[in-house]
Amino acid sequence: MTELMGTGEIRQAYGLTRVQVWRLMESGDFPDPIANLARGRLWRAEDVKATVEQLRRQGRITSDGRLVPRQYLDV
C-alpha cells in the first residue's frame, strides 16, 4: 500500500511549513499532490522524500529547514 503524507506529516518528517510547501509547489519544485481533499492535499511519501533529498543536495533547503530561493544559488 502506498504511504501518503499531508502537510502535517511533511512538517514532522522534514520541518517544512505549509507555506514552504506551497512556495515549492508554486515554483514547480514540489511534486503535484495526488489528492486535493477538503482538509488538505496528499502526496506520495516516496515522492516527497525524493524531492526533499534532491532540494537539500541542491542547497534549496538548508539543514535547519529554511528555503533558499533559486536566484540566491550559484547554479
PEFENSUL-V10029 format. One record per pair of residues at least 12 apart in sequence whose C-alpha atoms are under 10 Angstrom apart, sorted by the first residue. I is the first residue (numbers start at 1). GAP is how many residues later the second one is. D is the distance in Angstrom with one decimal. If there is no record, write none. Layout:
((I;GAP;D) (I;GAP;D))
This chain:
((2;41;9.9) (2;42;6.9) (2;43;7.8) (2;44;8.6) (3;39;9.9) (3;40;8.6) (3;41;6.1) (3;42;5.5) (3;43;7.7) (4;29;9.8) (4;30;9.0) (4;31;9.8) (4;37;9.9) (4;38;6.2) (4;39;5.5) (4;40;4.7) (4;41;5.2) (4;42;8.5) (4;43;9.6) (4;44;9.4) (5;28;9.5) (5;36;8.4) (5;37;5.5) (5;38;5.2) (5;39;6.2) (5;40;5.6) (5;41;9.4) (5;42;9.8) (5;43;8.2) (6;12;9.5) (6;27;9.1) (6;29;9.8) (6;33;9.3) (6;34;6.9) (6;35;5.9) (6;36;4.8) (6;37;6.5) (6;38;9.0) (6;39;9.0) (7;12;9.6) (7;13;9.9) (7;14;7.6) (7;15;9.7) (7;33;7.7) (7;34;7.4) (7;35;7.7) (7;36;8.8) (8;32;9.7) (9;33;9.8) (9;36;9.2) (10;32;9.9) (10;33;9.3) (10;35;8.6) (10;38;7.9) (10;39;9.1) (10;42;9.8) (11;54;9.7) (13;36;9.1) (14;34;9.4) (14;35;8.6) (14;38;7.7) (14;39;9.7) (14;47;9.9) (14;49;9.9) (14;50;9.6) (14;51;7.3) (15;48;9.7) (15;49;8.0) (15;50;5.6) (15;51;8.7) (16;36;9.5) (16;45;9.1) (16;48;9.7) (16;49;6.2) (16;50;7.8) (16;51;8.7) (17;48;8.9) (17;49;9.5) (20;41;9.9) (20;45;9.4) (20;46;8.4) (20;47;7.1) (21;46;9.7) (23;44;9.0) (23;46;9.7) (24;31;9.9) (24;36;9.8) (24;43;8.7) (24;45;9.6) (27;42;9.4) (27;43;9.4) (29;22;7.7) (29;23;9.4) (29;25;9.8) (29;26;8.2) (29;31;9.8) (30;13;9.8) (30;17;8.7) (30;18;7.5) (30;20;9.9) (30;21;6.5) (30;22;8.3) (30;25;9.3) (31;12;7.6) (31;13;8.8) (31;16;6.7) (31;17;7.0) (31;19;9.6) (31;20;7.3) (32;12;9.4) (32;15;9.2) (32;16;9.7) (33;14;9.5) (33;15;9.6) (55;12;9.2) (55;13;9.6) (56;12;9.9) (58;12;9.6) (58;15;8.7) (58;16;9.9) (58;17;9.0) (59;13;10.0) (59;14;7.6) (59;15;9.7) (60;12;9.2) (60;13;7.9))
